[in-house]
Amino acid sequence: MLSLFITPVIAEKMAGQKLLTAITGILVIFGAGGLLTGNAIMITIAVICIGGACGSAFSLSMMFFSLRSNDGREASKVSGMAQSLGYLIAAIGPVLLGFMHDITANWLLPITMVGMTGIILIVSGMKSGSDRKIATV
């Protein structure tokens, strides 16, 4: 929860946020790997890493709307489109992971998918974290 509040403060002071998005993705990957170990201490650390990364990713994504837009109108257009798609994906995620668990009868595939979202965060963060404005039509 702390990362939800600290990340925007740090991100605002940076020209580009590529490093923050990379750290966020790495924490998700590390957390997913920790969950797969089965060690109680490692699982606790992994859950903290994933939780911190989720808070950081959410605050960065909300901040990108204003950082990458030229004005409020442009920010609202991008925000509406991105949040609609983002919340749809977020709603499907838990159901999909539960379905994978039911089909495979173990957590290997769902947790691997969580780790793969870390890779997606890194790749998309490298693009959205660069110091530039977007143009909407």
Secondary structure by P-SEA (a helix, b strand, c coil): cccccaaaaaaaacccaaaaaaaaaaaaaaaaaaaacccaaaaaaaaaaaaaaaaaaaaaaaaaaaaacccaaaaaaaaaaaaaaaaaaaaaaaaaaaaaaaaaccaaaaaaaaaaaaaaaaaaaaaaacccccccc
